[in-house]
Amino acid sequence: MSLGISLFLATKNSWSFLIWKPFINFTKHISYDLGINIMITYLYSILN
């Protein structure tokens, strides 16, 4: 019984990890790109 529960939790965690990991990476990339774009426009506005 406990083995089945632990197995279920392990597969559940791995599934959520498989779903969440790319999503987190995706949002990281977006926020990173946004930060760079904001910095570039900020520097550009200062220089002009």
C-alpha positions in Angstrom: 0.0 0.0 0.0 2.6 2.5 1.0 4.8 1.4 -1.9 1.9 2.2 -4.3 1.4 5.6 -2.7 5.1 6.5 -2.9 5.2 5.3 -6.5 2.2 7.4 -7.3 3.7 10.5 -5.6 7.0 9.9 -7.5 5.2 9.7 -10.9 3.0 12.6 -10.0 6.1 14.7 -9.0 7.9 13.7 -12.2 4.9 14.6 -14.3 4.5 18.0 -12.7 8.3 18.5 -13.1 8.0 17.6 -16.8 5.2 20.1 -17.2 6.6 22.9 -15.0 10.2 22.8 -16.0 9.8 24.0 -19.6 7.1 26.5 -18.5 9.5 28.0 -15.9 12.3 28.1 -18.5 10.0 29.7 -21.0 9.0 32.5 -18.5 12.6 32.9 -17.5 13.6 33.5 -21.2 10.7 35.9 -21.7 11.5 38.0 -18.6 15.2 38.0 -19.5 14.5 39.2 -23.0 12.1 41.8 -21.6 14.7 43.0 -19.2 17.3 43.4 -22.0 14.8 45.2 -24.2 13.9 47.6 -21.4 17.6 48.2 -20.7 18.3 48.9 -24.4 15.4 51.3 -24.8 16.4 53.0 -21.5 20.0 53.5 -22.6 18.8 54.6 -26.1 16.5 57.2 -24.5 19.4 58.5 -22.4 21.7 58.8 -25.3 19.2 60.6 -27.5 
